[in-house]
Amino acid sequence: MSKYDSFIDWEYSIPDLKKVNNKKNKFKSNNIKTNFYIIVLFFSIFGFLFFLTISVSSAATIETVDRTDDIFVSLDSKEYFEDFIFSDKKDKEIDNNLNIKYIPKKIEYQRYRVRSNDNIKSIAKKFGLLEDTIILCNNIKSERHIRPGDIIEIPNQDGRIIKVDRNDSLIKIANRYGVRVEDIVDVNDISSSNIIIGSKIFIPGSRMTQYEKNKFYEVIYIWPLKGNISSYFGPRIDPITGGYGYHTGIDIKGRLGYPVRATSDGVISNIGFNQVYGNYIEIKHKDGIVSIYAHLSATLVKEGEEINQGKIIGRVGNSGRSTGPHLHFEIRKNGKFIDPLKILM
């Protein structure tokens, strides 16, 4: 073996110092990065805990306000109720907690005689009240039920008059109409929680519900007969011919002789008989609405007669083109058939 061979062996037996140094530097760099991430994580956790501590301590010092409005929703203690509502404690608590003192406006009425050119809108405007107030305080059923010469009650503020029913209480009444008990007490100058059945109470600020508005303005149409529907409005297979046809109303099942009622106020515009409808009645309502009641066994009204909603006008029958006792009920608006289920309540 030559000296060159031994030199070559020695050269390859020496570790690669450059690679070793690179590995050391890489390891050192990784340690620095790891330490940096640990430090960042530590300060992040410390900052979060510090912020959380400050938030909790701040929340604990926030002043809470006692909501007196919520007391009466679930209050059942008559002793507390009497103590709060019918004593000076009420004014003190409201003044101390909310810095608001309710000044009641005691209800007062004046009587007014309706004139020939009056209507509900003009009367309400004359006294600076809502139309709802005139209607609700005088139990006016519809616009047609106020006539010249009528005497009506005019309150000094907006609201409604109610009669106390059996099992009623001030709490129940307040919850029913969404007002505060103390407002009812102050406005009506009530001195005790014991209210008399049949007595009148003014509910300040109360307005008509959507249902009450619909009924007053005769938008509501009631069912003329209680029963299941045997045939709906629209295309159908004719039960007699078996052919394809179009049903212009709905068929309501009912026993022979059962009363049929007017779906809304109106005027009897036609009474007659034909081979299809049998005995029928036609009523003309407002806004171009006409209702028709067919297959009757009897008609109990006369043409030209004004009738109120719910009045019995005839009886269920099987007359005309019919497969059994039932009421065929139609609604036409401006001469066009419409689905009665769209307006029946």
HUUR-V62270 format. One record per pair of residues at least 12 apart in sequence whose C-alpha atoms are under 10 Angstrom apart, sorted by the first residue. I is the first residue (numbers start at 1). J is the second residue. D is the distance in whole Angstrom. If there is no record, write none. Layout:
# HUUR-V62270
i & j & d
I & J & D
I & J & D
This chain:
# HUUR-V62270
i & j & d
64 & 97 & 9
65 & 97 & 6
65 & 98 & 7
66 & 93 & 9
66 & 94 & 9
66 & 96 & 10
66 & 97 & 6
66 & 98 & 8
67 & 94 & 9
67 & 97 & 8
67 & 98 & 8
68 & 90 & 9
68 & 93 & 8
68 & 94 & 7
68 & 97 & 9
68 & 98 & 9
68 & 180 & 9
68 & 182 & 10
69 & 179 & 9
69 & 180 & 7
69 & 181 & 9
69 & 182 & 9
70 & 180 & 9
71 & 180 & 10
71 & 181 & 10
72 & 170 & 10
72 & 171 & 6
72 & 172 & 9
72 & 174 & 8
72 & 175 & 8
72 & 180 & 8
72 & 181 & 7
72 & 182 & 9
73 & 171 & 7
73 & 172 & 9
73 & 174 & 9
73 & 175 & 7
73 & 178 & 10
73 & 180 & 9
73 & 181 & 10
74 & 171 & 9
74 & 175 & 10
75 & 171 & 8
76 & 171 & 9
78 & 193 & 8
81 & 171 & 10
81 & 181 & 10
81 & 192 & 10
81 & 193 & 8
82 & 191 & 9
82 & 192 & 7
82 & 193 & 7
84 & 182 & 9
85 & 181 & 8
85 & 182 & 6
85 & 183 & 10
85 & 185 & 8
85 & 186 & 9
85 & 190 & 10
85 & 191 & 9
85 & 192 & 9
85 & 193 & 9
86 & 182 & 9
86 & 185 & 9
86 & 186 & 10
86 & 190 & 9
86 & 191 & 6
86 & 192 & 7
86 & 193 & 8
87 & 191 & 9
90 & 102 & 10
90 & 182 & 9
91 & 103 & 10
102 & 182 & 9
102 & 183 & 8
102 & 186 & 9
103 & 183 & 9
103 & 186 & 8
103 & 187 & 10
104 & 182 & 9
104 & 183 & 7
104 & 184 & 9
104 & 185 & 9
104 & 186 & 5
104 & 187 & 6
104 & 188 & 9
104 & 189 & 9
105 & 156 & 9
105 & 157 & 8
105 & 183 & 9
105 & 186 & 7
105 & 187 & 6
105 & 188 & 9
105 & 189 & 9
105 & 204 & 9
106 & 156 & 9
106 & 157 & 9
106 & 183 & 10
106 & 184 & 10
106 & 185 & 10
106 & 186 & 7
106 & 187 & 4
106 & 188 & 6
106 & 189 & 7
106 & 202 & 10
106 & 204 & 10
107 & 155 & 7
107 & 156 & 6
107 & 157 & 7
107 & 158 & 10
107 & 184 & 10
107 & 186 & 9
107 & 187 & 5
107 & 188 & 6
107 & 189 & 8
107 & 201 & 10
107 & 202 & 7
107 & 203 & 10
107 & 204 & 9
108 & 153 & 10
108 & 154 & 8
108 & 155 & 6
108 & 156 & 6
108 & 157 & 8
108 & 187 & 9
108 & 188 & 9
108 & 202 & 10
109 & 152 & 10
109 & 153 & 6
109 & 154 & 5
109 & 155 & 4
109 & 156 & 6
109 & 157 & 9
110 & 152 & 8
110 & 153 & 6
110 & 154 & 5
110 & 155 & 7
110 & 156 & 8
111 & 151 & 6
111 & 152 & 6
111 & 153 & 5
111 & 154 & 6
111 & 155 & 9
112 & 149 & 9
112 & 150 & 8
112 & 151 & 6
112 & 152 & 5
112 & 153 & 6
112 & 154 & 7
113 & 147 & 10
113 & 148 & 8
113 & 149 & 6
113 & 150 & 6
113 & 151 & 5
113 & 152 & 6
113 & 153 & 9
114 & 146 & 8
114 & 147 & 7
114 & 148 & 5
114 & 149 & 5
114 & 150 & 5
114 & 151 & 6
114 & 152 & 7
115 & 147 & 8
115 & 148 & 5
115 & 149 & 6
115 & 150 & 8
115 & 151 & 10
116 & 147 & 8
116 & 148 & 5
116 & 149 & 8
117 & 147 & 10
117 & 148 & 8
118 & 146 & 9
118 & 147 & 8
118 & 148 & 7
119 & 131 & 10
119 & 143 & 8
119 & 144 & 10
119 & 146 & 8
119 & 147 & 8
119 & 148 & 9
120 & 132 & 9
120 & 133 & 10
120 & 134 & 7
120 & 135 & 8
120 & 140 & 10
120 & 143 & 7
120 & 146 & 8
121 & 134 & 9
123 & 154 & 9
124 & 154 & 9
127 & 154 & 8
127 & 155 & 9
127 & 156 & 8
127 & 157 & 9
128 & 156 & 9
128 & 157 & 9
128 & 158 & 9
129 & 154 & 9
129 & 155 & 9
129 & 156 & 8
129 & 157 & 7
129 & 158 & 6
129 & 159 & 9
130 & 157 & 9
130 & 158 & 7
130 & 159 & 9
130 & 207 & 9
131 & 158 & 9
131 & 207 & 9
131 & 208 & 9
132 & 158 & 8
132 & 159 & 8
132 & 160 & 8
132 & 206 & 9
132 & 207 & 6
132 & 208 & 6
132 & 209 & 10
132 & 212 & 10
132 & 213 & 9
133 & 153 & 10
133 & 154 & 8
133 & 155 & 8
133 & 157 & 8
133 & 158 & 5
133 & 159 & 5
133 & 160 & 6
133 & 161 & 9
133 & 204 & 10
133 & 205 & 9
133 & 206 & 8
133 & 207 & 7
133 & 208 & 8
134 & 152 & 8
134 & 153 & 8
134 & 154 & 7
134 & 155 & 8
134 & 158 & 9
134 & 159 & 9
134 & 160 & 8
135 & 152 & 10
135 & 153 & 10
135 & 159 & 10
135 & 160 & 8
135 & 161 & 10
135 & 207 & 10
135 & 208 & 9
135 & 213 & 10
135 & 216 & 9
136 & 158 & 10
136 & 159 & 8
136 & 160 & 5
136 & 161 & 7
136 & 162 & 9
136 & 206 & 9
136 & 207 & 8
136 & 208 & 7
136 & 212 & 9
137 & 152 & 8
137 & 153 & 7
137 & 154 & 8
137 & 155 & 8
137 & 158 & 9
137 & 159 & 8
137 & 160 & 5
137 & 161 & 5
137 & 162 & 8
137 & 202 & 9
137 & 203 & 10
138 & 151 & 9
138 & 152 & 6
138 & 153 & 6
138 & 154 & 9
138 & 160 & 9
138 & 161 & 8
139 & 152 & 10
139 & 160 & 9
139 & 161 & 9
139 & 162 & 10
140 & 152 & 10
140 & 216 & 8
141 & 212 & 9
141 & 215 & 8
141 & 216 & 6
141 & 217 & 9
141 & 218 & 9
142 & 213 & 10
142 & 215 & 8
142 & 216 & 5
142 & 217 & 6
142 & 218 & 7
142 & 265 & 10
143 & 216 & 7
143 & 217 & 7
143 & 218 & 9
144 & 216 & 10
144 & 217 & 10
155 & 202 & 9
157 & 202 & 10
157 & 204 & 7
157 & 205 & 8
158 & 202 & 10
158 & 203 & 9
158 & 204 & 6
158 & 205 & 5
158 & 206 & 7
158 & 207 & 8
159 & 202 & 7
159 & 203 & 5
159 & 204 & 4
159 & 205 & 4
159 & 206 & 4
159 & 207 & 6
159 & 208 & 9
160 & 177 & 10
160 & 201 & 8
160 & 202 & 6
160 & 203 & 5
160 & 204 & 7
160 & 205 & 8
160 & 206 & 6
160 & 207 & 7
160 & 208 & 9
161 & 200 & 6
161 & 201 & 6
161 & 202 & 5
161 & 203 & 6
161 & 204 & 9
161 & 206 & 9
162 & 198 & 9
162 & 199 & 8
162 & 200 & 6
162 & 201 & 5
162 & 202 & 6
162 & 203 & 7
163 & 196 & 9
163 & 197 & 8
163 & 198 & 5
163 & 199 & 6
163 & 200 & 5
163 & 201 & 6
163 & 202 & 9
164 & 195 & 8
164 & 196 & 7
164 & 197 & 5
164 & 198 & 5
164 & 199 & 6
164 & 200 & 6
164 & 201 & 7
165 & 195 & 10
165 & 196 & 9
165 & 197 & 6
165 & 198 & 6
165 & 199 & 9
165 & 200 & 10
166 & 196 & 9
166 & 197 & 6
166 & 198 & 8
167 & 197 & 8
168 & 194 & 10
168 & 195 & 8
168 & 196 & 9
168 & 197 & 8
169 & 193 & 8
169 & 194 & 8
169 & 195 & 7
169 & 196 & 10
169 & 197 & 10
170 & 182 & 9
170 & 184 & 8
170 & 185 & 8
170 & 192 & 10
170 & 193 & 7
170 & 194 & 8
170 & 195 & 8
170 & 201 & 10
171 & 184 & 10
171 & 193 & 9
173 & 201 & 10
173 & 203 & 9
174 & 203 & 8
177 & 203 & 8
177 & 204 & 10
177 & 205 & 9
177 & 206 & 7
177 & 207 & 9
178 & 203 & 10
178 & 205 & 10
178 & 206 & 8
179 & 203 & 8
179 & 204 & 8
179 & 205 & 8
179 & 206 & 8
180 & 203 & 10
180 & 204 & 9
181 & 203 & 10
183 & 203 & 8
183 & 204 & 7
183 & 205 & 10
184 & 201 & 8
184 & 202 & 7
184 & 203 & 6
184 & 204 & 7
185 & 201 & 9
185 & 202 & 10
185 & 203 & 10
187 & 201 & 9
187 & 202 & 7
187 & 203 & 8
187 & 204 & 7
188 & 200 & 9
188 & 201 & 7
188 & 202 & 7
188 & 203 & 9
188 & 204 & 9
211 & 345 & 10
215 & 264 & 9
217 & 286 & 10
218 & 264 & 7
218 & 265 & 7
218 & 266 & 10
218 & 285 & 9
218 & 286 & 8
218 & 287 & 10
218 & 309 & 9
219 & 264 & 9
219 & 286 & 9
219 & 287 & 9
219 & 343 & 8
219 & 344 & 10
219 & 345 & 10
220 & 263 & 8
220 & 264 & 7
220 & 265 & 10
220 & 309 & 10
220 & 343 & 7
220 & 344 & 7
220 & 345 & 6
221 & 262 & 9
221 & 263 & 5
221 & 264 & 5
221 & 265 & 9
221 & 291 & 10
221 & 309 & 8
221 & 310 & 10
221 & 340 & 9
221 & 341 & 10
221 & 342 & 10
221 & 343 & 6
221 & 344 & 5
221 & 345 & 6
222 & 261 & 9
222 & 262 & 8
222 & 263 & 5
222 & 264 & 7
222 & 309 & 8
222 & 310 & 8
222 & 343 & 8
222 & 344 & 5
222 & 345 & 5
223 & 252 & 10
223 & 260 & 9
223 & 261 & 8
223 & 262 & 8
223 & 263 & 6
223 & 264 & 9
223 & 310 & 9
223 & 329 & 10
223 & 340 & 9
223 & 341 & 9
223 & 343 & 10
223 & 344 & 6
223 & 345 & 7
224 & 252 & 9
224 & 259 & 9
224 & 260 & 5
224 & 261 & 5
224 & 262 & 6
224 & 263 & 5
224 & 264 & 9
224 & 291 & 10
224 & 293 & 9
224 & 309 & 9
224 & 310 & 8
224 & 311 & 9
224 & 312 & 9
224 & 313 & 9
224 & 327 & 9
224 & 329 & 8
224 & 344 & 9
225 & 252 & 7
225 & 253 & 8
225 & 254 & 8
225 & 258 & 8
225 & 259 & 7
225 & 260 & 6
225 & 261 & 7
225 & 262 & 9
225 & 263 & 9
225 & 310 & 10
225 & 315 & 10
225 & 316 & 9
225 & 326 & 9
225 & 327 & 8
225 & 329 & 9
226 & 252 & 8
226 & 253 & 8
226 & 254 & 8
226 & 258 & 10
226 & 259 & 10
226 & 260 & 9
226 & 261 & 10
227 & 251 & 9
227 & 252 & 6
227 & 253 & 5
227 & 254 & 6
227 & 255 & 9
227 & 326 & 9
227 & 327 & 10
228 & 251 & 8
228 & 252 & 6
228 & 253 & 6
228 & 254 & 8
228 & 326 & 10
229 & 250 & 7
229 & 251 & 6
229 & 252 & 5
229 & 253 & 6
229 & 254 & 10
229 & 326 & 9
229 & 327 & 10
229 & 328 & 10
230 & 250 & 8
230 & 251 & 6
230 & 252 & 6
230 & 253 & 6
230 & 326 & 9
230 & 327 & 10
230 & 328 & 10
231 & 247 & 8
231 & 249 & 8
231 & 250 & 6
231 & 251 & 5
231 & 252 & 8
231 & 253 & 9
231 & 328 & 9
232 & 246 & 10
232 & 247 & 7
232 & 248 & 9
232 & 249 & 7
232 & 250 & 5
232 & 251 & 7
232 & 252 & 9
232 & 339 & 8
232 & 340 & 9
232 & 341 & 9
233 & 246 & 8
233 & 247 & 5
233 & 248 & 6
233 & 249 & 5
233 & 250 & 5
233 & 251 & 9
233 & 329 & 10
233 & 330 & 9
233 & 337 & 9
233 & 338 & 8
233 & 339 & 6
233 & 340 & 8
233 & 341 & 9
234 & 246 & 5
234 & 247 & 5
234 & 248 & 6
234 & 249 & 8
234 & 250 & 9
234 & 337 & 10
234 & 338 & 9
234 & 339 & 8
235 & 247 & 6
235 & 248 & 9
239 & 322 & 9
239 & 323 & 8
240 & 321 & 8
240 & 322 & 8
240 & 323 & 7
247 & 328 & 10
247 & 330 & 10
247 & 337 & 10
247 & 339 & 10
248 & 328 & 9
248 & 329 & 9
248 & 330 & 7
248 & 331 & 8
248 & 332 & 9
248 & 336 & 10
248 & 337 & 6
248 & 338 & 8
248 & 339 & 8
248 & 340 & 9
249 & 291 & 10
249 & 292 & 9
249 & 293 & 10
249 & 327 & 10
249 & 328 & 7
249 & 329 & 5
249 & 330 & 4
249 & 331 & 7
249 & 332 & 9
249 & 337 & 8
249 & 338 & 8
249 & 339 & 7
249 & 340 & 7
249 & 341 & 9
250 & 327 & 8
250 & 328 & 6
250 & 329 & 5
250 & 330 & 7
250 & 331 & 9
250 & 339 & 8
250 & 340 & 7
250 & 341 & 8
251 & 294 & 9
251 & 325 & 10
251 & 326 & 6
251 & 327 & 6
251 & 328 & 5
251 & 329 & 6
251 & 330 & 9
252 & 316 & 10
252 & 325 & 9
252 & 326 & 6
252 & 327 & 5
252 & 328 & 7
252 & 329 & 8
253 & 316 & 9
253 & 324 & 9
253 & 325 & 7
253 & 326 & 5
253 & 327 & 7
253 & 328 & 9
254 & 315 & 10
254 & 316 & 7
254 & 317 & 9
254 & 324 & 9
254 & 325 & 6
254 & 326 & 5
254 & 327 & 7
255 & 315 & 9
255 & 316 & 7
255 & 317 & 8
255 & 318 & 10
255 & 324 & 9
255 & 325 & 6
255 & 326 & 7
255 & 327 & 10
256 & 296 & 9
256 & 297 & 8
256 & 315 & 7
256 & 316 & 5
256 & 317 & 5
256 & 318 & 8
256 & 324 & 9
256 & 325 & 6
256 & 326 & 8
256 & 327 & 10
257 & 296 & 8
257 & 297 & 7
257 & 298 & 8
257 & 314 & 9
257 & 315 & 5
257 & 316 & 5
257 & 317 & 6
257 & 318 & 10
257 & 325 & 9
257 & 326 & 10
258 & 296 & 10
258 & 297 & 9
258 & 312 & 10
258 & 314 & 8
258 & 315 & 5
258 & 316 & 5
258 & 317 & 8
258 & 325 & 10
258 & 326 & 9
258 & 327 & 10
259 & 296 & 10
259 & 298 & 9
259 & 300 & 10
259 & 311 & 9
259 & 312 & 6
259 & 313 & 8
259 & 314 & 6
259 & 315 & 5
259 & 316 & 6
259 & 317 & 10
260 & 293 & 8
260 & 296 & 9
260 & 298 & 10
260 & 299 & 9
260 & 300 & 10
260 & 310 & 9
260 & 311 & 8
260 & 312 & 6
260 & 313 & 6
260 & 314 & 5
260 & 315 & 5
260 & 316 & 7
260 & 327 & 8
261 & 293 & 9
261 & 308 & 10
261 & 309 & 8
261 & 310 & 5
261 & 311 & 5
261 & 312 & 4
261 & 313 & 6
261 & 314 & 7
261 & 315 & 9
262 & 281 & 10
262 & 282 & 10
262 & 283 & 8
262 & 291 & 9
262 & 292 & 10
262 & 293 & 9
262 & 307 & 8
262 & 308 & 7
262 & 309 & 5
262 & 310 & 5
262 & 311 & 5
262 & 312 & 6
262 & 313 & 6
262 & 314 & 9
263 & 283 & 9
263 & 285 & 9
263 & 291 & 8
263 & 292 & 10
263 & 293 & 10
263 & 308 & 9
263 & 309 & 6
263 & 310 & 6
263 & 311 & 8
263 & 312 & 10
263 & 329 & 10
263 & 344 & 8
263 & 345 & 10
264 & 283 & 9
264 & 284 & 9
264 & 285 & 7
264 & 286 & 9
264 & 289 & 10
264 & 291 & 9
264 & 307 & 8
264 & 308 & 6
264 & 309 & 4
264 & 310 & 7
264 & 311 & 9
264 & 344 & 10
265 & 283 & 9
265 & 284 & 9
265 & 285 & 6
265 & 286 & 8
265 & 306 & 8
265 & 307 & 6
265 & 308 & 4
265 & 309 & 5
265 & 310 & 8
265 & 311 & 9
266 & 282 & 10
266 & 283 & 6
266 & 284 & 5
266 & 285 & 5
266 & 286 & 7
266 & 289 & 10
266 & 290 & 9
266 & 291 & 10
266 & 304 & 10
266 & 305 & 9
266 & 306 & 6
266 & 307 & 6
266 & 308 & 7
266 & 309 & 8
267 & 282 & 9
267 & 283 & 6
267 & 284 & 5
267 & 285 & 7
267 & 286 & 9
267 & 290 & 10
267 & 302 & 10
267 & 303 & 8
267 & 304 & 6
267 & 305 & 6
267 & 306 & 5
267 & 307 & 6
267 & 308 & 9
268 & 281 & 7
268 & 282 & 6
268 & 283 & 5
268 & 284 & 6
268 & 285 & 9
268 & 290 & 10
268 & 291 & 10
268 & 301 & 8
268 & 302 & 7
268 & 303 & 5
268 & 304 & 5
268 & 305 & 5
268 & 306 & 7
268 & 307 & 7
268 & 313 & 9
269 & 281 & 8
269 & 282 & 6
269 & 283 & 5
269 & 284 & 6
269 & 285 & 9
269 & 290 & 9
269 & 291 & 10
269 & 302 & 9
269 & 303 & 6
269 & 304 & 6
269 & 305 & 8
269 & 306 & 9
270 & 282 & 5
270 & 283 & 7
270 & 284 & 9
270 & 292 & 9
270 & 302 & 8
270 & 303 & 6
270 & 304 & 8
271 & 283 & 9
271 & 292 & 10
271 & 293 & 10
271 & 299 & 8
271 & 301 & 8
271 & 302 & 7
271 & 303 & 6
271 & 304 & 10
272 & 294 & 10
272 & 299 & 9
272 & 303 & 10
273 & 294 & 9
273 & 295 & 9
273 & 296 & 9
273 & 319 & 9
273 & 320 & 8
274 & 294 & 10
274 & 295 & 10
274 & 319 & 9
274 & 320 & 7
274 & 321 & 9
275 & 295 & 10
275 & 319 & 8
275 & 320 & 5
275 & 321 & 6
275 & 322 & 10
276 & 294 & 9
276 & 295 & 8
276 & 319 & 8
276 & 320 & 5
276 & 321 & 5
276 & 322 & 8
277 & 292 & 10
277 & 293 & 8
277 & 294 & 5
277 & 295 & 5
277 & 296 & 8
277 & 318 & 10
277 & 319 & 7
277 & 320 & 5
277 & 321 & 6
277 & 322 & 8
277 & 327 & 10
277 & 328 & 8
278 & 293 & 10
278 & 294 & 6
278 & 295 & 5
278 & 296 & 7
278 & 297 & 9
278 & 317 & 9
278 & 318 & 8
278 & 319 & 5
278 & 320 & 4
278 & 321 & 7
278 & 322 & 8
279 & 293 & 8
279 & 294 & 6
279 & 295 & 5
279 & 296 & 5
279 & 297 & 7
279 & 298 & 7
279 & 299 & 7
279 & 314 & 9
279 & 315 & 10
279 & 316 & 10
279 & 317 & 8
279 & 318 & 9
279 & 319 & 6
279 & 320 & 7
280 & 292 & 7
280 & 293 & 5
280 & 294 & 4
280 & 295 & 6
280 & 296 & 6
280 & 297 & 9
280 & 298 & 9
280 & 299 & 8
280 & 314 & 9
280 & 319 & 9
280 & 320 & 9
280 & 327 & 10
280 & 328 & 9
280 & 329 & 10
281 & 293 & 5
281 & 294 & 7
281 & 295 & 9
281 & 296 & 8
281 & 298 & 10
281 & 299 & 7
281 & 300 & 9
281 & 301 & 9
281 & 302 & 9
281 & 303 & 9
281 & 313 & 8
281 & 314 & 8
281 & 329 & 10
282 & 294 & 9
282 & 303 & 9
282 & 330 & 9
282 & 331 & 10
283 & 303 & 9
283 & 304 & 9
283 & 305 & 10
283 & 306 & 9
283 & 307 & 9
283 & 313 & 10
283 & 331 & 10
284 & 304 & 10
284 & 306 & 10
284 & 332 & 10
285 & 333 & 10
286 & 333 & 10
287 & 333 & 8
287 & 334 & 8
288 & 332 & 8
288 & 333 & 5
288 & 334 & 5
288 & 335 & 8
288 & 336 & 10
289 & 331 & 7
289 & 332 & 6
289 & 333 & 5
289 & 334 & 7
289 & 335 & 8
289 & 336 & 9
289 & 337 & 10
289 & 338 & 10
290 & 330 & 8
290 & 331 & 6
290 & 332 & 5
290 & 333 & 6
290 & 334 & 8
290 & 335 & 8
290 & 336 & 10
290 & 337 & 10
291 & 329 & 7
291 & 330 & 6
291 & 331 & 5
291 & 332 & 6
291 & 333 & 9
291 & 340 & 9
292 & 327 & 10
292 & 328 & 8
292 & 329 & 6
292 & 330 & 5
292 & 331 & 7
292 & 332 & 8
293 & 313 & 9
293 & 314 & 8
293 & 315 & 10
293 & 316 & 9
293 & 327 & 7
293 & 328 & 6
293 & 329 & 5
293 & 330 & 7
293 & 331 & 9
294 & 314 & 10
294 & 315 & 10
294 & 316 & 9
294 & 317 & 8
294 & 318 & 9
294 & 319 & 8
294 & 320 & 8
294 & 321 & 10
294 & 322 & 10
294 & 326 & 9
294 & 327 & 6
294 & 328 & 5
294 & 329 & 7
294 & 330 & 8
295 & 315 & 9
295 & 316 & 7
295 & 317 & 5
295 & 318 & 5
295 & 319 & 5
295 & 320 & 6
295 & 321 & 8
295 & 322 & 7
295 & 324 & 9
295 & 325 & 8
295 & 326 & 7
295 & 327 & 6
295 & 328 & 7
295 & 329 & 9
296 & 313 & 10
296 & 314 & 7
296 & 315 & 6
296 & 316 & 5
296 & 317 & 4
296 & 318 & 6
296 & 319 & 6
296 & 320 & 9
296 & 325 & 9
296 & 326 & 8
296 & 327 & 7
296 & 328 & 9
297 & 314 & 7
297 & 315 & 6
297 & 316 & 6
297 & 317 & 4
297 & 318 & 7
297 & 319 & 6
297 & 320 & 10
297 & 325 & 9
297 & 326 & 10
297 & 327 & 10
298 & 313 & 9
298 & 314 & 5
298 & 315 & 5
298 & 316 & 8
298 & 317 & 7
298 & 319 & 10
299 & 312 & 9
299 & 313 & 6
299 & 314 & 4
299 & 315 & 7
299 & 316 & 10
300 & 312 & 7
300 & 313 & 5
300 & 314 & 5
300 & 315 & 8
301 & 313 & 6
301 & 314 & 7
315 & 327 & 9
316 & 328 & 9
331 & 343 & 9
331 & 344 & 10
